[in-house]
């Protein structure tokens, strides 16, 4: 599912309030990181991550690699931080993020 610019703007606004929970370090995008991000996306739908300075990947490369591995959309990349979104099906409909059309 490709996000529209209005949906990206909505998700960027929601991401301002959340903490960074995923860190890509010197090991890059490994199995543990993929599992952690997958679990976080299933629970929250929207996560913020950071690519550390010792990582071999740029912020854009790290965000895109992780998004591909967990079947998520890259919402935003600024500096060393990034935001990923994936709709969850484990939460009740009324608790999910409702994207604008």
Secondary structure, DSSP 8 states (H G I E B T S, - for coil): ----HHHHHHHHHHHTTS-EEEEE-TT-S-HHHHHHHHHHHHHHSEEEEEE-TT-SS-HHHHHHHHHHHHT-EEEEEETTEEEEE---SSS-GGGS-----
